[in-house]
Amino acid sequence: MQIVSVSSLKGGVGKTSVTSGLASAALAAGLKTLVIDLDPHADLSTALGLPAGQGTPVGELLRRPKKHDLRDHVRTAPWVSIASAKNKEDKRLVLDVLAGSSASALFDRPDLSRRDLHRLETLVAKIDGYDLVLIDCPPSFSGLTRMAWVTSDDVVLVAEPGLFSVAGTERTLRALKLFMAEYAPSITGTHVVANRIRDDFPEHAYRLKEMREMFADHLIEPALPELHEWQQVQGAAYPIHQWPTRTARAAAQRFDTLLAQLRRV
């Protein structure tokens, strides 16, 4: 079971869209996948089609992680029925969700103890049967993000092609390296994904070149283009792989490639 956190320390870079795209790719690939929505805004839960109030939110479970069995609280994402209707292979698709809610905000503070940092790890340690776990983190370097990193095998940092985002991602990689040395030796891969690239914008071409030089082996390709349909896709609670447009199909193929690199296949 591979556990991947998707993070950014700057809001508005499309972190949740990247997480949902990877979840869609995992579903299309037939990987048994669990998505944990650790962001108190719970936008990913909404994008996955999980009705509000369905399932015990992860924030409630983190209060007493030793008392809960995660398997009793996950819910099947409605995406499964959408994909199953178009799946011609005789296999059971698995995409489960541990819902997010504002209850998680209790732990999103900078002063978490070393013991508190292992709360999510304690929950996740009780599950098996999944190929992949994706954790959507809040856009901060506070308690929840660090809790996710302690639990993870890989960390993906999402950056957009702008000066502040690129500089912030570089600082985050340095902070992550220090954090790994002290708290998270289990992390084996640190990655950067360039998101919201516009081919017709010279500044984006310049920043993407800068990112390739600055992040070198950390940057995984391909870069993800600006997709104007994202709001419509997420508003309909659809996986990008099932959205019937040419641009969505092209985006889905890029997520397939990114997922394959994360899976090291």
Backbone torsions as a table, in degrees:
resi	resn	phi	psi	omega
1	MET	NA	124.3	-179.8
2	GLN	-103.7	130.9	-178.9
3	ILE	-111.8	122.7	-175.8
4	VAL	-124.0	123.3	172.8
5	SER	-94.4	136.6	175.1
6	VAL	-110.8	119.7	-169.4
7	SER	-133.7	160.9	165.4
8	SER	-160.4	145.5	178.2
9	LEU	-98.2	7.6	177.2
10	LYS	-128.5	127.2	179.2
11	GLY	-72.7	159.8	173.7
12	GLY	81.1	15.5	-179.3
13	VAL	-99.2	0.5	178.0
14	GLY	89.6	26.9	-179.6
15	LYS	-58.4	-47.2	-178.4
16	THR	-68.3	-33.9	176.1
17	SER	-64.4	-40.0	177.7
18	VAL	-65.1	-42.7	178.4
19	THR	-61.5	-43.6	-179.6
20	SER	-67.8	-34.7	176.6
21	GLY	-64.9	-41.3	176.5
22	LEU	-66.8	-37.6	176.7
23	ALA	-64.3	-39.8	177.8
24	SER	-64.4	-41.2	178.1
25	ALA	-64.6	-40.1	179.0
26	ALA	-64.6	-40.4	178.1
27	LEU	-64.0	-44.1	179.5
28	ALA	-64.5	-30.7	-178.9
29	ALA	-83.5	-6.2	-179.8
30	GLY	79.1	18.0	177.8
31	LEU	-78.0	135.5	174.3
32	LYS	-74.5	113.8	-167.0
33	THR	-127.9	139.5	171.5
34	LEU	-116.5	131.3	176.0
35	VAL	-110.3	126.9	177.5
36	ILE	-110.3	118.1	-179.0
37	ASP	-93.1	94.8	-175.5
38	LEU	-90.4	-7.8	-179.7
39	ASP	-77.7	124.5	180.0
40	PRO	-57.2	-21.9	177.5
41	HIS	-72.8	-21.0	175.0
42	ALA	58.8	29.8	-179.9
43	ASP	-65.6	-34.4	-179.3
44	LEU	-66.4	-38.4	176.6
45	SER	-58.2	-41.1	178.1
46	THR	-66.4	-43.8	-179.4
47	ALA	-63.2	-31.5	178.8
48	LEU	-80.5	-2.9	176.5
49	GLY	85.0	12.3	-178.8
50	LEU	-76.6	120.4	-179.5
51	PRO	-61.4	144.9	179.1
52	ALA	-58.0	135.1	177.8
53	GLY	85.4	0.2	179.9
54	GLN	-91.3	121.8	-179.5
55	GLY	86.8	149.3	177.1
56	THR	-73.9	123.6	-178.1
57	PRO	-67.8	152.1	-175.7
58	VAL	-60.1	-32.8	179.4
59	GLY	-59.8	-35.6	178.1
60	GLU	-69.8	-38.6	-178.7
61	LEU	-69.5	-31.6	-179.0
62	LEU	-67.2	-19.4	179.6
63	ARG	-64.3	-38.8	-179.5
64	ARG	-138.8	70.0	-172.0
65	PRO	-62.7	-29.5	-179.3
66	LYS	-73.5	-17.5	-176.1
67	LYS	-91.0	-9.5	-173.0
68	HIS	-115.0	146.1	170.4
69	ASP	-105.5	115.9	-174.2
70	LEU	-55.3	-32.4	-177.1
71	ARG	-64.0	-22.6	179.9
72	ASP	-80.3	-9.2	-170.8
73	HIS	-121.4	-9.9	176.9
74	VAL	-75.5	155.7	177.6
75	ARG	-128.8	148.7	177.1
76	THR	-72.0	129.6	179.0
77	ALA	-69.4	136.5	175.4
78	PRO	-56.8	-19.0	175.8
79	TRP	-56.6	-29.6	-176.1
80	VAL	-61.7	-43.7	180.0
81	SER	-66.3	-34.2	177.7
82	ILE	-65.5	-46.8	-178.7
83	ALA	-71.2	-36.9	-178.5
84	SER	-63.6	-33.9	-179.9
85	ALA	-64.6	-24.0	-179.1
86	LYS	-110.1	3.3	-178.2
87	ASN	-88.0	116.6	-176.8
88	LYS	-89.0	-9.6	178.6
89	GLU	-88.2	148.8	-178.3
90	ASP	-87.4	77.3	178.0
91	LYS	-146.2	149.9	-179.2
92	ARG	-86.5	123.0	179.2
93	LEU	-85.6	140.8	-178.6
94	VAL	-128.8	117.1	169.9
95	LEU	-142.9	100.7	-178.7
96	ASP	-101.7	156.7	-176.6
97	VAL	-130.6	134.7	166.6
98	LEU	-104.8	110.5	-167.5
99	ALA	-65.9	150.1	173.1
100	GLY	-96.2	163.3	175.5
101	SER	-168.1	172.4	179.3
102	SER	-65.7	-14.2	179.5
103	ALA	-61.3	-25.0	179.7
104	SER	-66.0	-24.6	-175.3
105	ALA	-59.8	-21.2	178.7
106	LEU	-57.6	-30.4	-176.2
107	PHE	-102.2	2.3	-177.1
108	ASP	-93.2	65.8	-179.4
109	ARG	-134.6	159.0	-173.1
110	PRO	-79.7	-8.3	-171.9
111	ASP	-107.2	28.3	178.9
112	LEU	-64.3	139.0	177.2
113	SER	-74.4	165.2	176.8
114	ARG	-58.0	-38.2	179.0
115	ARG	-64.2	-43.0	-179.9
116	ASP	-64.3	-32.2	-179.5
117	LEU	-62.8	-16.9	-177.5
118	HIS	-100.2	8.9	-178.3
119	ARG	-62.9	-47.5	180.0
120	LEU	-66.5	-39.7	178.1
121	GLU	-59.1	-38.9	177.9
122	THR	-63.0	-40.4	177.3
123	LEU	-65.6	-48.9	-174.0
124	VAL	-69.6	-28.3	-178.7
125	ALA	-62.2	-19.2	-176.5
126	LYS	-86.7	-3.7	-175.5
127	ILE	-108.2	155.1	171.5
128	ASP	-150.3	178.2	178.5
129	GLY	92.9	-4.3	177.0
130	TYR	-101.5	148.0	172.2
131	ASP	-85.4	-32.5	-170.9
132	LEU	-145.8	137.9	171.7
133	VAL	-121.6	125.2	177.0
134	LEU	-110.2	128.9	179.4
135	ILE	-115.0	119.2	176.2
136	ASP	-90.9	116.1	-175.6
137	CYS	-95.0	157.0	172.4
138	PRO	-71.6	158.3	-178.6
139	PRO	-79.9	70.3	179.8
140	SER	-161.4	166.9	175.4
141	PHE	-105.0	33.7	-176.9
142	SER	-93.2	-158.9	-169.1
143	GLY	-60.0	-44.5	-175.2
144	LEU	-66.4	-41.6	178.1
145	THR	-63.0	-44.3	-179.8
146	ARG	-67.2	-33.7	175.8
147	MET	-63.3	-40.6	178.3
148	ALA	-67.0	-41.8	-179.2
149	TRP	-62.7	-40.8	178.1
150	VAL	-58.9	-31.3	-175.5
151	THR	-84.5	-15.8	-163.8
152	SER	-96.0	156.3	169.0
153	ASP	-92.2	-32.4	-178.8
154	ASP	-136.4	148.5	174.5
155	VAL	-123.8	128.8	175.9
156	VAL	-109.6	124.3	176.2
157	LEU	-103.7	127.4	-179.0
158	VAL	-97.8	129.4	179.9
159	ALA	-132.2	145.1	172.8
160	GLU	-102.6	161.9	-173.9
161	PRO	-80.8	62.8	177.2
162	GLY	-131.4	156.0	-175.6
163	LEU	-54.8	-50.6	-174.4
164	PHE	-68.6	-37.3	179.3
165	SER	-68.1	-43.6	-179.9
166	VAL	-63.9	-46.2	179.4
167	ALA	-63.7	-40.3	179.1
168	GLY	-65.5	-37.2	178.8
169	THR	-67.1	-38.6	177.5
170	GLU	-62.2	-42.3	177.9
171	ARG	-66.1	-37.0	-179.7
172	THR	-66.0	-39.8	176.7
173	LEU	-60.4	-40.1	178.4
174	ARG	-66.8	-42.6	178.9
175	ALA	-65.5	-37.8	179.6
176	LEU	-64.9	-39.1	178.5
177	LYS	-61.0	-43.7	178.0
178	LEU	-66.3	-40.4	-179.8
179	PHE	-63.9	-42.0	179.1
180	MET	-59.8	-42.1	-177.4
181	ALA	-62.4	-33.6	-175.3
182	GLU	-98.2	-35.6	-170.2
183	TYR	-122.4	-25.5	-168.4
184	ALA	-134.5	63.7	179.4
185	PRO	-68.1	-12.8	-179.2
186	SER	-74.4	-15.8	179.7
187	ILE	-70.2	123.7	-179.0
188	THR	-110.6	-13.1	-179.4
189	GLY	-140.5	130.6	174.1
190	THR	-121.3	124.6	-169.7
191	HIS	-130.9	156.7	174.5
192	VAL	-126.5	134.3	175.3
193	VAL	-116.8	126.0	176.2
194	ALA	-86.1	124.4	-173.7
195	ASN	-123.6	155.2	175.9
196	ARG	63.2	44.3	178.7
197	ILE	-83.0	133.2	174.0
198	ARG	-112.9	116.6	-177.0
199	ASP	-64.8	-24.4	-176.4
200	ASP	-91.6	10.2	-175.8
201	PHE	-116.1	107.8	-176.6
202	PRO	-55.7	-35.8	179.8
203	GLU	-60.9	-37.3	179.8
204	HIS	-67.9	-40.1	177.4
205	ALA	-61.8	-40.9	179.3
206	TYR	-65.3	-46.2	-177.4
207	ARG	-68.2	-35.0	178.6
208	LEU	-65.9	-40.9	175.8
209	LYS	-62.1	-41.2	178.0
210	GLU	-61.6	-42.1	179.8
211	MET	-64.4	-39.3	179.2
212	ARG	-64.6	-35.5	178.3
213	GLU	-77.1	-41.3	-174.0
214	MET	-73.6	-41.8	-173.4
215	PHE	-99.0	-13.3	172.5
216	ALA	45.5	-118.6	-174.1
217	ASP	-69.7	-14.2	177.6
218	HIS	-72.2	-29.6	-175.9
219	LEU	-78.1	123.2	177.1
220	ILE	-104.4	137.9	-176.4
221	GLU	-104.0	157.6	6.1
222	PRO	-86.1	161.5	170.6
223	ALA	-68.2	152.3	-177.9
224	LEU	-99.8	126.4	-178.4
225	PRO	-76.8	161.5	171.1
226	GLU	-61.6	124.8	-179.2
227	LEU	-117.8	106.1	-175.0
228	HIS	-69.1	-13.8	-179.0
229	GLU	-84.5	-5.3	-173.5
230	TRP	-55.9	-44.7	-178.0
231	GLN	-61.5	-38.9	179.2
232	GLN	-68.4	-43.8	179.8
233	VAL	-62.2	-47.7	-178.1
234	GLN	-71.1	-33.6	177.2
235	GLY	-64.4	-31.2	177.6
236	ALA	-86.5	-3.6	-178.5
237	ALA	56.0	53.1	-178.4
238	TYR	-116.9	146.0	170.2
239	PRO	-72.3	142.2	-176.9
240	ILE	-60.8	-28.4	-179.3
241	HIS	-70.3	-15.9	-179.4
242	GLN	-107.3	3.9	-179.2
243	TRP	-82.9	126.6	-166.4
244	PRO	-87.3	56.4	174.5
245	THR	-132.9	159.5	-178.9
246	ARG	-64.2	-43.3	-178.2
247	THR	-66.4	-35.5	177.4
248	ALA	-67.4	-39.5	178.1
249	ARG	-63.6	-39.9	177.9
250	ALA	-64.7	-41.2	177.8
251	ALA	-64.7	-40.2	179.4
252	ALA	-60.3	-40.3	179.0
253	GLN	-63.8	-36.3	177.7
254	ARG	-66.2	-40.3	177.2
255	PHE	-66.0	-35.0	175.5
256	ASP	-59.3	-43.4	-179.3
257	THR	-66.7	-43.4	178.1
258	LEU	-61.2	-44.3	-179.6
259	LEU	-62.8	-41.3	178.8
260	ALA	-60.2	-38.5	178.3
261	GLN	-68.0	-39.6	178.0
262	LEU	-65.9	-35.0	-179.9
263	ARG	-79.8	-8.9	178.3
264	ARG	59.2	45.7	177.8
265	VAL	-106.1	NA	NA
